[in-house]
Amino acid sequence: MKTFNKILLVFIAIIIPFVLSSCGKKQEDAPGAELIKSAKEAYESLDSARLVIKDCDSGEVKQEFVFRYEGDVLTYSFKSVSASGVYYEYNDGKSLQIENNGEVKTYKWPSGNFKKYKRSKTHPNASGGIFFYEPSCISKVSVNPSGNGTMVDYEYNVDSLSKKMQTFTSEGKMTAFETRYVFDGDGNFSMLYEISTFGEAVHTYSVEILDRNAVDKVENPIVDNVQK
């Protein structure tokens, strides 16, 4: 399902994969890594949540992923907004519905487009992979107080990253890339910012986890759209 895999990437303007192999010789964890690892574990332990990705410049929500485990089976909805239109997915573990610019398709097993996700092998957006961290490509680290909490900044070596991920877009070559993690006073994850630079163009996206263990039901946005 090539279209879905491409659209799924959290930061649309960057279009890079979350899961990276090592950029070079394996290195030890950078300062602040223990906070990120704890955030990954906490996120993967949730029974439900809403993941929101926002363009910090426009304030527009670019992607939203809502999930809930029914027993061991994952139910989720996904919405992505880009220049080419609006894309939706809904998967209840029995079928997958996709709406792309108004065109609706439904897939069921054994279709290769349908995949049933479980907690043991979950959807990428329900996994700790949403927390971008590649220690072997980090060139600069800054860990500072932020209110009652902590702020962890990582600057990445773009040349090293380019060996393992796409760093070219329609705007040209990525010239700088950094992430900023914000944790509260108890060390819990609050917000992630990802900043990419292409020459003079700078794009900042935020990642926030809302409604933790508070999603009673995952609504099907595709059905709602058809009924309107």
Secondary structure, 3 states (H helix, E strand, C coil): CHHHHHHHCCCCCCCCCCCCCCCCCCCCCCCCHHHHHHHHHHHHCCCEEEEEEEECCCCCEEEEEEEEEECCEEEEEEEEEECCEEEEEEECCCEEEEEECCEEEEEECCCCCCCCCECCECCHHHCHHHCCCCHHHEEEEEEEEECCEEEEEEEECHHHHCCCCCCEECCEECCEEEEEEEECCCCCEEEEEEEEEECCEEEEEEEEEECCCCCCCCCCHHHHHHHC
